[in-house]
Amino acid sequence: MARPIQLKDHSNDARVVQRRVALAAAVVMMLVGVLIARMYYLQVVQYEYHSTLSENNRVHVQPVPPGRGRIYDRNGVVLAENRPSFSLNITRERAPDLQQTFDLLGSILGLTAEERERAERRLSQGRRPFESVPVMFGLSDEQIAQLAVNQFRLPGVEVQASFVRYYPLAEHFAHAVGYVGRINEQEMTRIDQVAYAGTHYIGKTGIERYYEELLHGTVGYEEVETNARGRVLRVLKRTDPLPGKDLTLHLDSRLQAVAEHALGNRRGAVIAIEPSSGGVLAFVSQPGFNPNLFVTGISHVDYGNLRDSLDQPLFNRVLRGLYPPGSTIKQIVALAGLDAGVTTRTSRVYDPGFYQLPNHSHRYRNWNRSGDGWVDMRYSIARSNDTYFYDLAHKLGIDRLHDYMSRFGLGTRVSIDMFEESPGLMPSREWKRNARREPWYPGETLITGIGQGYMLTSPLQLAQSISLIANRGVWHRPRMLMHADGQLPDEADTPADIQLGNPDDWQFIIDALEDVMHAQHGTARNSALNAPYRMAGKTGTAQVVAIAQGERYDSQALQERHRDHALFVGFAPVDDPRIAIAVMVENGESGGRVAAPVARAVFDAWLLPDPEPVGFIEEAMP
């Protein structure tokens, strides 16, 4: 039997559709309710929170670095200034893919592997969040145009105009003024992060380092409005930074040029001091280097050339160079002998060309092997007789020698506004016992009395010692800074003035030093010829390699760097000292023939009117 045909139930289908539509409408209404509730919560309940968050995304506070103070010499010659430069800056938080960014920069600017490595290293250093970091400096107009065209491909990258430290006289004041460099990780841990916000440089050496606090200034701030890509649209509020103080130094560029010219191409150091104030007039360490190479980051090749040079251009010979002072300390030994009462001005010693300790066969040679016969103190200073000072040192003993030498600043730091100074070494019994685990021997006292043996001093210490004699024992610490924006530096503590039992001994020693320059038997008489003023000085020669007993010094048989150092200390005019000087010429061999003429040129430049400009100063004067 055929089954009956079922007809479609339209009313039932309509009810199903209606139920489904009602359910869907309910779901939609529920979702709309949830959306409205969420919108109400965000826009009404949390209005203040999201309003502040939005404002912070739109408005940023950016640090405005202060202008670094400039540095001048006493005549207004600029030694350090700030020059405008365009740099390539990257904000890490706004650059999604740094490697891709550097790949693009490399192709656009044609970066070498070393330039890219240096830029990546700068970016890797720790800085505040969202603070842009300069990775390339001194961009050319062509490079700036290429970056502008490709700006859309380089998020977080921008070109900024800034000031970069510049040293117009380059190597001529590198060791005195020093240089600035990028703040490294170690420095980041000790500096005030707020005070250095936006600043990428800090003083590394010399005056730049010592007076960093004065030169740096106070940071300012800007509130700026930015777009979604972080680009500044407008400045809402600005607090101007306070620039660092300008420093004026005692240094004289004319005198510096004369000293360098007189020293020539030889390695050495010259430091001149004004005895009445301690102001440093000239500060030459030769050879020098170009400090501008260090400001924005020196290349591996350039640094390697400086580091590996046999002439050590990075080595500050004035402050860190330690040399046996040789005969330049004999006048101090003579003062010690007079003040201690172990000798008199007229006491005589017979010089056969050598000196022997009682019951010892070893001969301590005088530089004049034939001897000078009977000699007294004044003649021995002018003639630089070693035998007389062997005998005087033996009478004094190492304990008194150490005490008197230390009072003149030998073997100790004497500078107050340079960090790099080495203390040198004034040996004593205690020092040798601690350092060598050995007793002190009498023969070591003898060679200490002529500035040899363990004794090591810097040219700065020698200049200070002769300045003290010019001042008759009155202490003024050497000082580089004359004033900061007209403000005089604070007076620093100085050692006690040197008091002698008989103050007339000062004049006696000065008369002997005058004989060195003007007497027929003086060791530097040729350097004082035709001088319109009287000068006082002392020559010295310091051994680099020891000469065996019985052998003679043979310059031709030695390598150039094994020859004796030449030294000279002096001051002028004798009756009213206005300048004191120490000259050290490495491997120059003769203090009277090589070092003293350098001092004479500096004396003339300072004391005589209108000296002829020489060297770099012809282009540097304002």
RODO-2510 file (C-alpha; in nm, 4 decimals, decimal comma):
residues 622
     n   res          X          Y          Z
     1     m     0,0000     0,0000     0,0000
     2     a     0,1354     0,3434    -0,0888
     3     r     0,2426     0,5668     0,2053
     4     p     0,0553     0,8966     0,2489
     5     i     0,2331     1,2137     0,1360
     6     q     0,3166     1,4530     0,4285
     7     l     0,2439     1,8166     0,3582
     8     k     0,4919     2,0974     0,4765
     9     d     0,3897     2,2530     0,8128
    10     h     0,4469     2,6210     0,7491
    11     s     0,3233     2,7328     1,0849
    12     n     0,5723     2,5079     1,2654
    13     d     0,8590     2,6338     1,0498
    14     a     0,7603     2,9897     1,1228
    15     r     0,7684     2,9201     1,4957
    16     v     1,1202     2,7701     1,4671
    17     v     1,2465     3,0702     1,2732
    18     q     1,0902     3,3083     1,5216
    19     r     1,2553     3,1321     1,8140
    20     r     1,5917     3,1452     1,6403
    21     v     1,5552     3,5104     1,5503
    22     a     1,4547     3,5914     1,9078
    23     l     1,7565     3,4006     2,0427
    24     a     1,9910     3,5751     1,8026
    25     a     1,8376     3,9102     1,8891
    26     a     1,8839     3,8351     2,2577
    27     v     2,2490     3,7444     2,2011
    28     v     2,3043     4,0597     1,9974
    29     m     2,1338     4,2721     2,2609
    30     m     2,3415     4,1095     2,5296
    31     l     2,6641     4,1751     2,3385
    32     v     2,5601     4,5351     2,2734
    33     g     2,4897     4,5690     2,6456
    34     v     2,8323     4,4307     2,7300
    35     l     2,9922     4,6738     2,4802
    36     i     2,7970     4,9672     2,6235
    37     a     2,8909     4,8631     2,9745
    38     r     3,2588     4,8342     2,8753
    39     m     3,2494     5,1720     2,7038
    40     y     3,0882     5,3228     3,0118
    41     y     3,3541     5,1679     3,2329
    42     l     3,6397     5,2910     3,0178
    43     q     3,5071     5,6351     2,9378
    44     v     3,3268     5,7212     3,2607
    45     v     3,4556     5,5088     3,5459
    46     q     3,8257     5,5124     3,4302
    47     y     3,8143     5,8449     3,2518
    48     e     4,0935     6,0104     3,4489
    49     y     4,3290     5,7130     3,4193
    50     h     4,2977     5,6776     3,0416
    51     s     4,2983     6,0519     2,9903
    52     t     4,6316     6,0732     3,1717
    53     l     4,7678     5,7717     2,9832
    54     s     4,6693     5,9260     2,6513
    55     e     4,8222     6,2555     2,7480
    56     n     5,1469     6,0846     2,8471
    57     n     5,1596     5,9077     2,5125
    58     r     5,1163     6,2422     2,3399
    59     v     5,3296     6,4618     2,5667
    60     h     5,6873     6,3734     2,6603
    61     v     5,9462     6,5425     2,8783
    62     q     6,2808     6,5608     2,7008
    63     p     6,6074     6,6729     2,8627
    64     v     6,7892     6,9687     2,7090
    65     p     7,1643     6,9276     2,7668
    66     p     7,3516     7,2390     2,8800
    67     g     7,6272     7,3973     2,6739
    68     r     7,9675     7,2958     2,8055
    69     g     8,1832     7,5812     2,9325
    70     r     8,4680     7,6959     2,7103
    71     i     8,8338     7,7049     2,8130
    72     y     9,0658     7,9979     2,7433
    73     d     9,4273     8,0817     2,8074
    74     r     9,5180     8,3987     2,9992
    75     n     9,5136     8,6042     2,6754
    76     g     9,1686     8,4927     2,5608
    77     v     9,2917     8,2300     2,3132
    78     v     9,0313     7,9532     2,2872
    79     l     9,1656     7,6163     2,3982
    80     a     8,8332     7,4265     2,4028
    81     e     8,5005     7,5245     2,2487
    82     n     8,1746     7,3749     2,1192
    83     r     8,1040     7,3545     1,7478
    84     p     7,7697     7,2698     1,5809
    85     s     7,7458     6,9292     1,4219
    86     f     7,4722     6,7079     1,2770
    87     s     7,4480     6,3635     1,4315
    88     l     7,2494     6,0514     1,3516
    89     n     7,0411     5,9549     1,6556
    90     i     6,8499     5,6345     1,7219
    91     t     6,5823     5,5795     1,9860
    92     r     6,5937     5,2075     2,0584
    93     e     6,2364     5,1825     2,1836
    94     r     6,1022     5,3258     1,8558
    95     a     6,3160     5,1116     1,6248
    96     p     6,1395     4,7716     1,6016
    97     d     6,4279     4,5889     1,4303
    98     l     6,7709     4,7329     1,5036
    99     q     6,9586     4,4925     1,2795
   100     q     6,7369     4,5801     0,9861
   101     t     6,7795     4,9484     1,0709
   102     f     7,1576     4,9176     1,0654
   103     d     7,1444     4,7195     0,7418
   104     l     6,9476     5,0021     0,5822
   105     l     7,1802     5,2661     0,7235
   106     g     7,4766     5,0722     0,5924
   107     s     7,3361     5,0615     0,2404
   108     i     7,2186     5,4242     0,2457
   109     l     7,5315     5,5804     0,3965
   110     g     7,7893     5,3255     0,2840
   111     l     7,9083     5,2417     0,6360
   112     t     8,2256     5,0402     0,6756
   113     a     8,2322     4,7400     0,9079
   114     e     8,4238     4,9384     1,1701
   115     e     8,1833     5,2344     1,1504
   116     r     7,8862     5,0030     1,1922
   117     e     8,0487     4,8231     1,4846
   118     r     8,1254     5,1541     1,6544
   119     a     7,7654     5,2762     1,6024
   120     e     7,6196     4,9526     1,7428
   121     r     7,8525     4,9723     2,0431
   122     r     7,7396     5,3262     2,1201
   123     l     7,3763     5,2220     2,1014
   124     s     7,4331     4,9273     2,3328
   125     q     7,5488     5,1466     2,6209
   126     g     7,2940     5,1921     2,8975
   127     r     7,0797     5,5061     2,8758
   128     r     6,7412     5,6272     2,9979
   129     p     6,4321     5,4771     2,8216
   130     f     6,3175     5,6614     2,5101
   131     e     6,6336     5,8741     2,5087
   132     s     6,7869     5,9090     2,1655
   133     v     7,1508     5,8039     2,1338
   134     p     7,3896     5,9606     1,8808
   135     v     7,5651     5,6883     1,6828
   136     m     7,7244     5,8917     1,4006
   137     f     7,8656     6,2417     1,4041
   138     g     7,9595     6,5107     1,1571
   139     l     7,7069     6,4126     0,8916
   140     s     7,7582     6,5768     0,5541
   141     d     7,4819     6,7556     0,3602
   142     e     7,4629     6,4623     0,1205
   143     q     7,4201     6,2128     0,4045
   144     i     7,1494     6,4279     0,5645
   145     a     6,9608     6,4422     0,2306
   146     q     6,9851     6,0642     0,1858
   147     l     6,8462     6,0065     0,5333
   148     a     6,5604     6,2517     0,4725
   149     v     6,4564     6,0708     0,1538
   150     n     6,4564     5,7336     0,3341
   151     q     6,3009     5,8554     0,6587
   152     f     5,9859     5,6469     0,6116
   153     r     6,1988     5,3310     0,6121
   154     l     6,3841     5,4215     0,9316
   155     p     6,1529     5,4400     1,2347
   156     g     6,3301     5,5684     1,5454
   157     v     6,6065     5,7292     1,3391
   158     e     6,6491     6,1052     1,3154
   159     v     6,9105     6,3693     1,2399
   160     q     6,9733     6,6162     1,5214
   161     a     7,1824     6,9305     1,5412
   162     s     7,4037     6,9433     1,8508
   163     f     7,7266     7,0922     1,9775
   164     v     8,0421     6,8814     1,9817
   165     r     8,3591     6,9626     2,1779
   166     y     8,6414     7,0952     1,9644
   167     y     9,0034     7,1791     2,0445
   168     p     9,1316     7,4430     1,7997
   169     l     9,4980     7,4028     1,8967
   170     a     9,4757     7,0225     1,8915
   171     e     9,7941     6,8555     2,0158
   172     h     9,9509     7,1730     2,1575
   173     f     9,7419     7,1629     2,4764
   174     a     9,6231     6,8014     2,4726
   175     h     9,8024     6,7028     2,7944
   176     a     9,7085     7,0187     2,9831
   177     v     9,3464     7,0753     2,8793
   178     g     9,2707     6,7051     2,8243
   179     y     8,9635     6,5957     2,6315
   180     v     8,6042     6,4774     2,6683
   181     g     8,4673     6,1442     2,5504
   182     r     8,1487     5,9421     2,5548
   183     i     8,0174     5,8403     2,8958
   184     n     8,1003     5,4722     2,9454
   185     e     7,9266     5,2080     3,1530
   186     q     8,1539     5,2562     3,4536
   187     e     8,0980     5,6307     3,4550
   188     m     7,7226     5,5790     3,4256
   189     t     7,7233     5,4093     3,7665
   190     r     7,8802     5,7054     3,9477
   191     i     7,7346     6,0145     3,7775
   192     d     7,4038     6,1798     3,8649
   193     q     7,1618     6,0365     3,6063
   194     v     6,9346     6,3407     3,6303
   195     a     7,2140     6,5950     3,5976
   196     y     7,3528     6,4170     3,2913
   197     a     7,0191     6,3457     3,1179
   198     g     7,0659     6,4147     2,7482
   199     t     7,4427     6,4526     2,7885
   200     h     7,6652     6,2017     2,6142
   201     y     8,0114     6,3387     2,7008
   202     i     8,2216     6,3766     3,0121
   203     g     8,5739     6,4977     3,0838
   204     k     8,8289     6,2182     3,0606
   205     t     9,1666     6,3804     3,1319
   206     g     9,3300     6,7074     3,2283
   207     i     9,1333     7,0226     3,3037
   208     e     8,8275     6,8761     3,1295
   209     r     8,8146     6,6016     3,3894
   210     y     8,9191     6,7939     3,7002
   211     y     8,6712     7,0782     3,6507
   212     e     8,3902     6,8638     3,5076
   213     e     8,1414     6,9957     3,7612
   214     l     8,2072     7,3591     3,6641
   215     l     8,2176     7,2919     3,2903
   216     h     7,9090     7,0695     3,2678
   217     g     7,6300     7,3115     3,3666
   218     t     7,2688     7,2307     3,4639
   219     v     7,0306     7,0302     3,2450
   220     g     6,7049     7,1860     3,1149
   221     y     6,3753     7,0240     3,0044
   222     e     6,1155     7,0477     2,7283
   223     e     5,7566     6,9210     2,7287
   224     v     5,6879     6,8232     2,3673
   225     e     5,3884     6,6869     2,1793
   226     t     5,4579     6,3908     1,9553
   227     n     5,2692     6,1887     1,6957
   228     a     5,2199     5,8122     1,6957
   229     r     5,5670     5,7615     1,5423
   230     g     5,7302     5,9647     1,8189
   231     r     5,8153     6,2658     1,6043
   232     v     5,7970     6,5981     1,7833
   233     l     5,5082     6,8164     1,6654
   234     r     5,5485     7,1155     1,8947
   235     v     5,7087     7,2317     2,2188
   236     l     5,4567     7,2909     2,4965
   237     k     5,6866     7,4141     2,7722
   238     r     6,0598     7,4733     2,8100
   239     t     6,2979     7,5171     3,1013
   240     d     6,6277     7,6462     2,9654
   241     p     6,9492     7,4749     3,0738
   242     l     7,2225     7,6678     3,2521
   243     p     7,5492     7,6500     3,0564
   244     g     7,8730     7,5484     3,2234
   245     k     8,1202     7,8088     3,3408
   246     d     8,3909     7,9341     3,1080
   247     l     8,7377     7,8698     3,2502
   248     t     9,0401     8,0939     3,2092
   249     l     9,3734     7,9268     3,2754
   250     h     9,7086     8,0706     3,3773
   251     l     9,8531     7,9122     3,0621
   252     d     9,9983     8,1453     2,8004
   253     s     9,9738     8,0258     2,4411
   254     r    10,2652     8,2435     2,3294
   255     l    10,4901     8,0913     2,5942
   256     q    10,3643     7,7433     2,5083
   257     a    10,4566     7,7996     2,1433
   258     v    10,8044     7,9232     2,2352
   259     a    10,8653     7,6232     2,4625
   260     e    10,7542     7,3766     2,1952
   261     h    10,9615     7,5522     1,9308
   262     a    11,2701     7,5465     2,1542
   263     l    11,2197     7,1794     2,2378
   264     g    11,1963     7,0991     1,8677
   265     n    11,1207     6,7416     1,7667
   266     r    11,2758     6,5938     2,0803
   267     r    11,0821     6,4002     2,3398
   268     g    11,0546     6,5842     2,6656
   269     a    10,8664     6,8147     2,8990
   270     v    10,8675     7,1835     2,9852
   271     i    10,6710     7,3388     3,2692
   272     a    10,6900     7,7038     3,3691
   273     i    10,5393     7,8426     3,6916
   274     e    10,4812     8,1938     3,8219
   275     p    10,6493     8,1765     4,1654
   276     s    10,4339     8,4474     4,3245
   277     s    10,1052     8,2644     4,2576
   278     g    10,1851     7,9075     4,1535
   279     g    10,0071     7,9691     3,8217
   280     v    10,1260     7,7310     3,5477
   281     l    10,2359     7,9433     3,2501
   282     a    10,3472     7,6684     3,0101
   283     f    10,2757     7,2962     3,0106
   284     v    10,4480     7,1036     2,7322
   285     s    10,4629     6,7264     2,7041
   286     q    10,6100     6,6215     2,3730
   287     p    10,5090     6,4524     2,1529
   288     g    10,1387     6,5266     2,1877
   289     f     9,8264     6,3944     2,0175
   290     n     9,5097     6,5315     1,8641
   291     p     9,2392     6,5223     2,1349
   292     n     8,9646     6,5792     1,8759
   293     l     9,0047     6,2146     1,7749
   294     f     8,8662     6,1036     2,1125
   295     v     8,5600     6,3278     2,1359
   296     t     8,3187     6,1272     1,9222
   297     g     8,5081     5,7989     1,9407
   298     i     8,8528     5,7168     1,8061
   299     s     8,8961     5,4453     1,5449
   300     h     9,0874     5,1253     1,6202
   301     v     9,3561     5,2214     1,3700
   302     d     9,4140     5,5693     1,5109
   303     y     9,4173     5,4477     1,8695
   304     g     9,6514     5,1634     1,7820
   305     n     9,8950     5,4059     1,6207
   306     l     9,8976     5,6240     1,9333
   307     r     9,9132     5,3342     2,1782
   308     d    10,1916     5,1466     2,0011
   309     s    10,4137     5,4428     1,9158
   310     l    10,7617     5,4207     2,0717
   311     d    10,7425     5,7939     2,1410
   312     q    10,4350     5,7449     2,3659
   313     p    10,2347     6,0534     2,2623
   314     l     9,9554     5,9643     2,5087
   315     f    10,1989     5,9722     2,8018
   316     n    10,1854     6,2954     3,0054
   317     r    10,5529     6,3503     3,0773
   318     v    10,4992     6,6618     3,2917
   319     l    10,2784     6,4843     3,5459
   320     r    10,3426     6,1142     3,5029
   321     g    10,6967     6,1034     3,3703
   322     l    10,9286     5,9916     3,6506
   323     y    11,3015     6,0455     3,6029
   324     p    11,6081     6,0556     3,8268
   325     p    11,6531     6,4295     3,8927
   326     g    12,0310     6,4160     3,8680
   327     s    12,2173     6,7266     3,9740
   328     t    11,9057     6,9461     3,9664
   329     i    11,8564     6,8722     4,3388
   330     k    12,2089     6,9550     4,4586
   331     q    12,1055     7,3014     4,5788
   332     i    11,8476     7,1348     4,8074
   333     v    12,1137     6,8971     4,9426
   334     a    12,3335     7,2012     5,0090
   335     l    12,0503     7,3778     5,1959
   336     a    11,9895     7,0641     5,4000
   337     g    12,3574     7,0451     5,4920
   338     l    12,3682     7,4090     5,6014
   339     d    12,0433     7,3930     5,7959
   340     a    12,1353     7,0637     5,9652
   341     g    12,4737     7,2054     6,0640
   342     v    12,6810     6,9230     5,9091
   343     t    12,8775     7,1671     5,6903
   344     t    12,9403     7,5372     5,6378
   345     r    12,9503     7,7647     5,3367
   346     t    13,3296     7,7638     5,3378
   347     s    13,3920     7,3963     5,4184
   348     r    13,6082     7,2383     5,1511
   349     v    13,6406     6,8865     5,0126
   350     y    13,9289     6,7556     4,8043
   351     d    13,8168     6,6061     4,4736
   352     p    14,0603     6,3697     4,3004
   353     g    13,7889     6,2697     4,0551
   354     f    13,6115     6,0237     4,2826
   355     y    13,4892     5,9624     4,6372
   356     q    13,5401     5,6619     4,8644
   357     l    13,3601     5,5683     5,1814
   358     p    13,5892     5,4969     5,4750
   359     n    13,7224     5,1393     5,4622
   360     h    13,5636     5,0780     5,1200
   361     s    13,7429     5,0307     4,7897
   362     h    13,4541     5,1258     4,5628
   363     r    13,5035     5,4593     4,3882
   364     y    13,2061     5,6875     4,3275
   365     r    13,3091     5,8875     4,0233
   366     n    13,2810     6,2584     3,9638
   367     w    13,1661     6,3466     3,6112
   368     n    13,5044     6,5200     3,5725
   369     r    13,7306     6,2162     3,6014
   370     s    14,0434     6,4280     3,6494
   371     g    13,8922     6,5980     3,9537
   372     d    13,8545     6,9635     4,0530
   373     g    14,0911     6,9711     4,3532
   374     w    13,9770     7,1581     4,6648
   375     v    13,6171     7,2724     4,6244
   376     d    13,3684     7,4530     4,8477
   377     m    12,9873     7,4555     4,8380
   378     r    12,9295     7,7537     4,6085
   379     y    13,1862     7,6372     4,3550
   380     s    13,0523     7,2804     4,3706
   381     i    12,6975     7,3928     4,2904
   382     a    12,8110     7,6026     3,9932
   383     r    13,0509     7,3318     3,8729
   384     s    12,8079     7,0513     3,9668
   385     n    13,0878     6,8675     4,1433
   386     d    12,9724     6,5171     4,2387
   387     t    13,2491     6,4423     4,4882
   388     y    13,1496     6,7328     4,7147
   389     f    12,7891     6,6128     4,7254
   390     y    12,8859     6,2492     4,7839
   391     d    13,0650     6,3702     5,0961
   392     l    12,7775     6,5988     5,2013
   393     a    12,5170     6,3248     5,1513
   394     h    12,7245     6,0887     5,3640
   395     k    12,7359     6,3481     5,6431
   396     l    12,3612     6,4096     5,6244
   397     g    12,2474     6,0477     5,6063
   398     i    11,9431     5,9203     5,4227
   399     d    11,6982     6,0101     5,7004
   400     r    11,7727     6,3821     5,6896
   401     l    11,8007     6,3756     5,3109
   402     h    11,4542     6,2228     5,2861
   403     d    11,3015     6,4747     5,5259
   404     y    11,4438     6,7828     5,3535
   405     m    11,3676     6,6625     5,0007
   406     s    11,0078     6,5873     5,0978
   407     r    10,9615     6,9406     5,2296
   408     f    11,0436     7,0655     4,8793
   409     g    10,7722     6,8481     4,7242
   410     l    11,0007     6,5776     4,5841
   411     g    10,8501     6,2307     4,5940
   412     t    10,4984     6,3588     4,6602
   413     r    10,2045     6,5029     4,4656
   414     v    10,2210     6,8820     4,4494
   415     s     9,9515     6,9713     4,1920
   416     i     9,5958     7,0445     4,3063
   417     d     9,3946     7,0658     3,9849
   418     m     9,5209     6,7737     3,7799
   419     f     9,4296     6,4137     3,8631
   420     e     9,7014     6,2427     3,6610
   421     e    10,0092     6,3359     3,8656
   422     s    10,2341     6,0561     3,9862
   423     p    10,3892     6,0942     4,3329
   424     g    10,7374     5,9874     4,2325
   425     l    10,9736     5,8345     4,4865
   426     m    11,1944     5,9813     4,7565
   427     p    11,3586     5,6688     4,9007
   428     s    11,4075     5,6046     5,2716
   429     r    11,5117     5,3209     5,4986
   430     e    11,1503     5,2340     5,5672
   431     w    11,0604     5,2373     5,1974
   432     k    11,3418     4,9992     5,1057
   433     r    11,2635     4,7681     5,3946
   434     n    10,8979     4,7452     5,2838
   435     a    10,9535     4,7422     4,9070
   436     r    11,2753     4,5412     4,8739
   437     r    11,2979     4,3560     5,2060
   438     e    11,6563     4,4834     5,2306
   439     p    11,8466     4,7210     5,4589
   440     w    11,9660     5,0621     5,3418
   441     y    12,3336     5,0782     5,2433
   442     p    12,5647     5,3820     5,2838
   443     g    12,6526     5,3828     4,9144
   444     e    12,2844     5,4347     4,8285
   445     t    12,2880     5,7523     5,0350
   446     l    12,5759     5,8851     4,8236
   447     i    12,4041     5,8390     4,4892
   448     t    12,0788     5,9770     4,6294
   449     g    12,2766     6,2939     4,7115
   450     i    12,3394     6,3499     4,3386
   451     g    11,9824     6,2613     4,2334
   452     q    12,0442     5,9063     4,1148
   453     g    11,9611     5,5584     4,2433
   454     y    11,6048     5,4910     4,3508
   455     m    11,5014     5,8576     4,3492
   456     l    11,2356     5,9489     4,0883
   457     t    11,0712     6,2859     4,0329
   458     s    10,8374     6,4408     3,7791
   459     p    10,9177     6,7637     3,5892
   460     l    10,6333     6,9276     3,7815
   461     q    10,7973     6,8436     4,1139
   462     l    11,1296     6,9833     3,9922
   463     a    10,9605     7,3062     3,8818
   464     q    10,7935     7,3371     4,2216
   465     s    11,1226     7,2760     4,4049
   466     i    11,3036     7,5544     4,2190
   467     s    11,0019     7,7827     4,2611
   468     l    11,0292     7,7300     4,6367
   469     i    11,3912     7,8436     4,6289
   470     a    11,2919     8,1497     4,4231
   471     n    11,0240     8,2194     4,6880
   472     r    11,2715     8,1557     4,9728
   473     g    11,0612     7,8711     5,1061
   474     v    10,7103     8,0166     5,0616
   475     w    10,4717     7,7505     4,9289
   476     h    10,2236     7,8146     4,6459
   477     r    10,0773     7,5007     4,4976
   478     p    10,0917     7,4843     4,1161
   479     r     9,7545     7,5837     3,9746
   480     m     9,6149     7,5708     3,6223
   481     l     9,2877     7,7616     3,6800
   482     m     9,2992     8,1402     3,7000
   483     h     8,9241     8,2003     3,7301
   484     a     8,5852     8,0556     3,6282
   485     d     8,3594     8,3221     3,4728
   486     g     8,5425     8,5769     3,6830
   487     q     8,5090     8,3766     4,0042
   488     l     8,8438     8,3060     4,1675
   489     p     8,9112     7,9460     4,2726
   490     d     8,9080     7,8542     4,6377
   491     e     9,2409     7,8642     4,8145
   492     a     9,3581     7,5107     4,8746
   493     d     9,5571     7,3852     5,1686
   494     t     9,9294     7,4071     5,1088
   495     p    10,2217     7,2573     5,2992
   496     a    10,3918     7,4677     5,5607
   497     d    10,6480     7,7181     5,4364
   498     i    11,0084     7,6031     5,4675
   499     q    11,1828     7,7779     5,7554
   500     l    11,5627     7,7722     5,7775
   501     g    11,7626     7,8257     6,0927
   502     n    11,9570     8,0976     5,9094
   503     p    11,7356     8,2745     5,6502
   504     d    12,0490     8,4159     5,4826
   505     d    12,1188     8,0661     5,3517
   506     w    11,8487     8,1237     5,0883
   507     q    12,0474     8,4085     4,9364
   508     f    12,3717     8,2100     4,9497
   509     i    12,2168     7,9231     4,7527
   510     i    12,0567     8,1650     4,5039
   511     d    12,3962     8,3294     4,4495
   512     a    12,5430     7,9843     4,3763
   513     l    12,2639     7,9105     4,1278
   514     e    12,3333     8,2463     3,9652
   515     d    12,6952     8,1342     3,9231
   516     v    12,5692     7,8305     3,7295
   517     m    12,4414     8,0712     3,4638
   518     h    12,6902     8,3600     3,4750
   519     a    13,0207     8,2439     3,6270
   520     q    13,3056     8,1235     3,4087
   521     h    13,2936     7,7785     3,5702
   522     g    12,9114     7,7561     3,5536
   523     t    12,7695     7,4552     3,3695
   524     a    12,5066     7,6647     3,1853
   525     r    12,7039     7,9827     3,1204
   526     n    12,6600     7,9599     2,7421
   527     s    12,2822     7,9780     2,7822
   528     a    12,3028     8,3114     2,9654
   529     l    12,5259     8,4963     2,7207
   530     n    12,4126     8,8528     2,6443
   531     a    12,1049     8,8221     2,8633
   532     p    11,9746     9,1652     2,9757
   533     y    11,8675     9,0137     3,3091
   534     r    12,0229     8,7803     3,5658
   535     m    11,8997     8,4258     3,5964
   536     a    11,9600     8,1363     3,8360
   537     g    11,9542     7,7702     3,7451
   538     k    12,0905     7,4203     3,7842
   539     t    12,1732     7,1682     3,5148
   540     g    12,1396     6,7942     3,5536
   541     t    12,2060     6,4703     3,3714
   542     a    12,0212     6,1527     3,4626
   543     q    12,1480     5,8081     3,3718
   544     v    11,9163     5,5778     3,1784
   545     v    12,1429     5,2726     3,1913
   546     a    12,4059     5,2024     3,4546
   547     i    12,7759     5,2368     3,3736
   548     a    12,9999     4,9698     3,5217
   549     q    13,2789     5,0602     3,7647
   550     g    13,5823     5,1848     3,5721
   551     e    13,3957     5,2345     3,2427
   552     r    13,3299     5,5694     3,0764
   553     y    13,0045     5,6947     2,9293
   554     d    13,0244     5,6514     2,5493
   555     s    12,7350     5,8179     2,3709
   556     q    12,8169     5,6642     2,0341
   557     a    12,8155     5,3111     2,1748
   558     l    12,4644     5,3452     2,3162
   559     q    12,1282     5,3315     2,1450
   560     e    11,9635     5,6731     2,1280
   561     r    11,6981     5,5762     2,3844
   562     h    11,9647     5,4536     2,6282
   563     r    12,1494     5,7846     2,6428
   564     d    12,1276     6,0107     2,9462
   565     h    11,8367     6,2480     3,0017
   566     a    11,9108     6,6214     3,0045
   567     l    11,7525     6,8372     3,2776
   568     f    11,7481     7,1998     3,3863
   569     v    11,5696     7,3963     3,6580
   570     g    11,5885     7,7713     3,7035
   571     f    11,4157     8,1035     3,7593
   572     a    11,4495     8,4664     3,6495
   573     p    11,5087     8,7479     3,7151
   574     v    11,7175     8,6676     4,0216
   575     d    11,6228     8,9812     4,2161
   576     d    11,2484     8,9571     4,1410
   577     p    11,1552     8,6038     4,0241
   578     r    10,8670     8,6128     3,7758
   579     i    10,9071     8,2704     3,6193
   580     a    11,0439     7,9334     3,7339
   581     i    11,0972     7,6451     3,4956
   582     a    11,1858     7,2783     3,4689
   583     v    11,3018     7,1280     3,1402
   584     m    11,3530     6,7590     3,0741
   585     v    11,4769     6,6314     2,7379
   586     e    11,4690     6,2540     2,7077
   587     n    11,8073     6,1173     2,5979
   588     g    11,9322     6,4729     2,5492
   589     e    12,2563     6,3830     2,7359
   590     s    12,3615     6,7337     2,8477
   591     g    12,1569     6,9592     3,0733
   592     g    12,3771     7,2598     3,0040
   593     r    12,4004     7,2114     2,6280
   594     v    12,0455     7,0858     2,5501
   595     a    11,7983     7,1655     2,8301
   596     a    11,9269     7,5071     2,9450
   597     p    11,8860     7,6737     2,6003
   598     v    11,5181     7,5730     2,6055
   599     a    11,4778     7,7505     2,9386
   600     r    11,6593     8,0596     2,8074
   601     a    11,4143     8,0849     2,5148
   602     v    11,1194     8,0638     2,7544
   603     f    11,2737     8,3219     2,9895
   604     d    11,3257     8,5651     2,7025
   605     a    10,9700     8,5176     2,5758
   606     w    10,8257     8,5936     2,9185
   607     l    11,0566     8,8704     3,0359
   608     l    11,1428     9,0642     2,7211
   609     p    10,8898     9,2880     2,5420
   610     d    10,7096     9,1887     2,2229
   611     p    10,8645     8,8513     2,1392
   612     e    10,8320     8,7347     1,7819
   613     p    10,5443     8,4855     1,7407
   614     v    10,6570     8,1333     1,6572
   615     g    10,4913     7,8067     1,5672
   616     f    10,1189     7,7539     1,6006
   617     i    10,0536     8,0783     1,7895
   618     e    10,0729     8,2912     1,4739
   619     e     9,7326     8,1572     1,3691
   620     a     9,5805     8,1154     1,7144
   621     m     9,5884     8,4648     1,8611
   622     p     9,2507     8,6461     1,8609
***
